[in-house]
């Protein structure tokens, strides 16, 4: 079951900040242009679109657990792929798929993932599935939330949630994130069968456009969805009042480069 529900159309509209981070990750992935690449957690397809431009003779399998995200990705890629550009970009196979249940018909040359792994609690199983999907020598290049990610922002949200009328709705709530450190991630990757693994943290604070929708859709989406409809706007008002202007999201990203 998904840890939360996503609104793919909203995410696509306001995720320029995530796209910018994702493009930096894509730059780390060396490609000849004819590879088969797995986009693991494609979201609304912003990075998938950029990846396809790097693969004029290649293919992408783009997967996401959210059907809303995959639908948004399909719409985005259809808009950006008129027939006249077919010779300038590769082809894409979009799938609704849980990465923990990943099984592909053929091994891929590389895996790219941005802003996804921290939504998955079992990294041992995740890395095992990704290793099994790669050909020998294939690369995993990824970035997700890491140890210390949005600690300040989450602290402000917790302060709001501790009071009324919100506290009763979070009595048994467990945060869905898995923000791990580089040493733990590298050890898990090697245990999963990867021949080498390099992991490091990167502070990446951002001031997102459309701050309210960005927070309610992405960063604080799990909190908002835990509340009844009549309290959601009030909660966002209270959090934004504590954050002040400008709204800064104190991202800390865990970067992963690994070879199968």
Secondary structure as UniProt FT lines:
FT   HELIX           8..14
FT   HELIX           16..27
FT   STRAND          36..40
FT   TURN            43..44
FT   HELIX           46..53
FT   TURN            56..57
FT   STRAND          59..64
FT   HELIX           67..79
FT   HELIX           83..88
FT   STRAND          91..96
FT   HELIX           99..101
FT   STRAND          108..114
FT   HELIX           117..119
FT   HELIX           123..133
FT   STRAND          134..146
FT   TURN            147..150
FT   HELIX           151..161
FT   TURN            164..166
FT   HELIX           167..170
FT   TURN            171..172
FT   HELIX           182..191
FT   TURN            192..193
FT   STRAND          196..203
FT   HELIX           211..214
FT   HELIX           215..219
FT   HELIX           221..226
FT   HELIX           229..243
FT   STRAND          252..259
//
